[in-house]
Structure formats: C-alpha cells, structure tokens
Amino acid sequence: MEYRMVEQTRPGGLLAQVYREVLVPAFPANELESEQSIAETLEIGAGSLFVAVGEAGRPAGAAFGRWSEASRVQMLVYLAVDPGTRGHGLGGRLLREALGTWSERYRPCAVVAEIETPEARIVHEAYGDPRRRLQFYEAAGARVLDLPYFQPGIGGPEHRVQEMLLLVLHADPSFTPQSPDRLSGASLRAFMEAYLEGSEGRRAEDWDAKALFKAMERPGGIPMGPWSGEKR
Ligand SMILES: CC(C)(COP(=O)(O)OP(=O)(O)OC[C@H]1O[C@@H](n2cnc3c(N)ncnc32)[C@H](O)[C@@H]1OP(=O)(O)O)[C@@H](O)C(=O)NCCC(=O)NCCS
C-alpha cells in the first residue's frame, strides 16, 4: 500500500479522525491528552501533525509534535502506526519526515520523546511492545537520558506515569557544549518546568519533581546513551 505524508499545523483537517482511529487505540488513557488540547496547541501555532494517509484516504499512522519556543525544545508527543500496519517501515518514515521538518523549521536545541521503560510489567498488544519500541527509537539514533523521569500527570500530579524514559532524538551541538554525550541541563529544566505546569495545572514542587530537576542540573550536563538496563 502507498502512503501519502501530509502535515497539518492548524486544527480541523484530519485531527478528529487521527485522534479517534490512530491515537486512542495506541495509547493508554492516562498517557493520551485530549483532542481539545492537541487542537489548542495547533491553534496557537505550536503544533505539527504528520499523517500517513492510505489509498482509501484513511490515516494509518501519525506523529504529533509540540514546540516550546521559550526553551527551544521540540517534543515528539505521539507517534503511532495502526497495529495491522506495524513493522513495514511506516513508523520510521513518519519519524524521519517529522524530525527533518522540525529540525529545519525550528532549529531546536533538542527534540525529545518519552517512552515506557522496556521493563514495563504489563505489555498490552495494542499499545505495542516496550522493548521493540525502544529498539525502534535506538535504531533511529535516539539516546536515553540518565534521569529519574516520569511523564507529567495529565490533569494533575496524581496522574503521573512513573518509570518512563526521556529520549533525545536530535541535539544541536550548542546543547552539548561539554561533550557530545552530555546534554546541557538548563534548557531542559526550563522545558520540564513548563511541561509539568502545563499538564498538571500547577508548579511542580514535590520530591519527585525536585529529584528530576536536580538530576538535570548535574555539573557537566546530563549523560545520554544507549539504554543500560539499569534503573534510573
Ligand atoms: C513504535 C511504532 C510507531 C513503530 O512503527 P512501525 O511502523 O511498526 O515501525 P517500522 O516498521 O518503521 O520499524 C520497525 C521497528 O519498529 C518496532 N516495532 C514493530 N512493531 C512493534 C510493536 N508492535 N510494538 C513496538 N515496536 C514495534 C521494532 O523495533 C521494529 O523493528 P524490528 O522489525 O527489527 O523488530 C509502532 O509500533 C506503534 O505505533 N506502537 C504503538 C504506539 C507507540 O508505542 N508509540 C511510541 C511512543 S510515542
């Protein structure tokens, strides 16, 4: 099957169909923000939605990214391919198209993504296999940041998703001043503070957030590399 890649940076268009047919089946409810929240990001000009459209006009996969101008960090918020189409290169193609476009358009300090650790206990077929997902990103050049990372809670800190990994998909050399395998923490911390506040509706000042910020402020930057299998 041939797929056409389309990008939309405004609400409407394919968003409702992509949300219903691609994102809802691919992500647990606690990891998926509302369609309204994605639409609002597109409305303010900070969103980019790539869609792989099949011959019958049906979306078979999508990548959604959110730009933070203040910290110059782009986040790949969601990437998903229809379960029946996985393993045929479409996810890789979406990721390459999105990263290429975002790197040129925004000149970001970094492009990041969050995924479950490969040690996740429950593997749900529709949501994909966390081990293979990490392999997918590492094959695309992603590096794992050495951080006690958790996904901000959508709607409040009580909804946080623990034991997640934060990946670096692209880092500008200015963001790795000390060494290519250490990311400067200052922009990432600013990004994380705003991300936590935006998702949870209040500033994060609890112990988990403090531990995360502290790990981001390590002298020399945040180490990043292949997944070591150790608990971070
Ligand atoms: C991760 C995902 C986007 C990859 O898309 P894809 O089209 O299957 O990927 P490609 O065909 O380009 O690449 C194949 C690689 O993807 C990974 N992959 C394939 N099927 C997978 C599955 N069911 N679950 C997880 N990863 C899978 C494997 O690493 C595979 O490499 P391999 O064949 O050597 O094992 C897709 O599996 C998916 O939608 N998963 C569910 C949602 C998700 O996990 N999104 C990422 C978090 S934002």
Ligand as a Chemical Component Dictionary entry (heavy atoms), coordinates in Angstrom:
data_LIG
# 
_chem_comp.id                   LIG 
_chem_comp.type                 NON-POLYMER 
_chem_comp.pdbx_formal_charge   0 
_chem_comp.three_letter_code    LIG 
# 
loop_
_chem_comp_atom.comp_id 
_chem_comp_atom.atom_id 
_chem_comp_atom.alt_atom_id 
_chem_comp_atom.type_symbol 
_chem_comp_atom.charge 
_chem_comp_atom.model_Cartn_x 
_chem_comp_atom.model_Cartn_y 
_chem_comp_atom.model_Cartn_z 
_chem_comp_atom.pdbx_ordinal 
LIG C1  C1  C 0 6.553  2.286  17.618 1  
LIG C2  C2  C 0 5.800  2.330  16.266 2  
LIG C3  C3  C 0 5.387  3.765  15.963 3  
LIG C4  C4  C 0 6.743  1.831  15.159 4  
LIG O1  O1  O 0 6.077  1.917  13.906 5  
LIG P1  P1  P 0 6.314  0.780  12.772 6  
LIG O2  O2  O 0 5.694  1.240  11.516 7  
LIG O3  O3  O 0 5.889  -0.518 13.327 8  
LIG O4  O4  O 0 7.921  0.827  12.681 9  
LIG P2  P2  P 0 8.866  0.447  11.451 10 
LIG O5  O5  O 0 8.209  -0.591 10.603 11 
LIG O6  O6  O 0 9.339  1.684  10.785 12 
LIG O7  O7  O 0 10.108 -0.146 12.231 13 
LIG C5  C5  C 0 10.085 -1.457 12.672 14 
LIG C6  C6  C 0 10.532 -1.472 14.113 15 
LIG O8  O8  O 0 9.514  -0.893 14.952 16 
LIG C7  C7  C 0 9.411  -1.647 16.150 17 
LIG N1  N1  N 0 8.093  -2.287 16.205 18 
LIG C8  C8  C 0 7.465  -3.022 15.279 19 
LIG N2  N2  N 0 6.277  -3.472 15.750 20 
LIG C9  C9  C 0 6.181  -3.018 17.004 21 
LIG C10 C10 C 0 5.199  -3.145 18.024 22 
LIG N3  N3  N 0 4.090  -3.864 17.878 23 
LIG N4  N4  N 0 5.436  -2.520 19.190 24 
LIG C11 C11 C 0 6.545  -1.801 19.392 25 
LIG N5  N5  N 0 7.504  -1.660 18.469 26 
LIG C12 C12 C 0 7.316  -2.260 17.304 27 
LIG C13 C13 C 0 10.510 -2.697 16.103 28 
LIG O9  O9  O 0 11.677 -2.153 16.690 29 
LIG C14 C14 C 0 10.709 -2.881 14.634 30 
LIG O10 O10 O 0 11.991 -3.338 14.310 31 
LIG P3  P3  P 0 12.181 -4.924 14.032 32 
LIG O11 O11 O 0 11.226 -5.255 12.944 33 
LIG O12 O12 O 0 13.622 -5.024 13.650 34 
LIG O13 O13 O 0 11.816 -5.599 15.324 35 
LIG C15 C15 C 0 4.556  1.417  16.285 36 
LIG O14 O14 O 0 4.959  0.122  16.633 37 
LIG C16 C16 C 0 3.451  1.862  17.218 38 
LIG O15 O15 O 0 2.549  2.571  16.813 39 
LIG N6  N6  N 0 3.456  1.451  18.506 40 
LIG C17 C17 C 0 2.415  1.813  19.441 41 
LIG C18 C18 C 0 2.480  3.261  19.857 42 
LIG C19 C19 C 0 3.834  3.628  20.389 43 
LIG O16 O16 O 0 4.450  2.864  21.101 44 
LIG N7  N7  N 0 4.328  4.828  20.068 45 
LIG C20 C20 C 0 5.636  5.276  20.510 46 
LIG C21 C21 C 0 5.561  6.104  21.757 47 
LIG S1  S1  S 0 5.257  7.847  21.396 48 
# 
loop_
_chem_comp_bond.comp_id 
_chem_comp_bond.atom_id_1 
_chem_comp_bond.atom_id_2 
_chem_comp_bond.value_order 
_chem_comp_bond.pdbx_ordinal 
LIG C1  C2  SING 1  
LIG C2  C3  SING 2  
LIG C2  C4  SING 3  
LIG C2  C15 SING 4  
LIG C4  O1  SING 5  
LIG O1  P1  SING 6  
LIG P1  O2  DOUB 7  
LIG P1  O3  SING 8  
LIG P1  O4  SING 9  
LIG O4  P2  SING 10 
LIG P2  O5  DOUB 11 
LIG P2  O6  SING 12 
LIG P2  O7  SING 13 
LIG O7  C5  SING 14 
LIG C5  C6  SING 15 
LIG C6  O8  SING 16 
LIG C6  C14 SING 17 
LIG O8  C7  SING 18 
LIG C7  N1  SING 19 
LIG C7  C13 SING 20 
LIG N1  C8  SING 21 
LIG N1  C12 SING 22 
LIG C8  N2  DOUB 23 
LIG N2  C9  SING 24 
LIG C9  C10 SING 25 
LIG C9  C12 DOUB 26 
LIG C10 N3  SING 27 
LIG C10 N4  DOUB 28 
LIG N4  C11 SING 29 
LIG C11 N5  DOUB 30 
LIG N5  C12 SING 31 
LIG C13 O9  SING 32 
LIG C13 C14 SING 33 
LIG C14 O10 SING 34 
LIG O10 P3  SING 35 
LIG P3  O11 DOUB 36 
LIG P3  O12 SING 37 
LIG P3  O13 SING 38 
LIG C15 O14 SING 39 
LIG C15 C16 SING 40 
LIG C16 O15 DOUB 41 
LIG C16 N6  SING 42 
LIG N6  C17 SING 43 
LIG C17 C18 SING 44 
LIG C18 C19 SING 45 
LIG C19 O16 DOUB 46 
LIG C19 N7  SING 47 
LIG N7  C20 SING 48 
LIG C20 C21 SING 49 
LIG C21 S1  SING 50 
# 
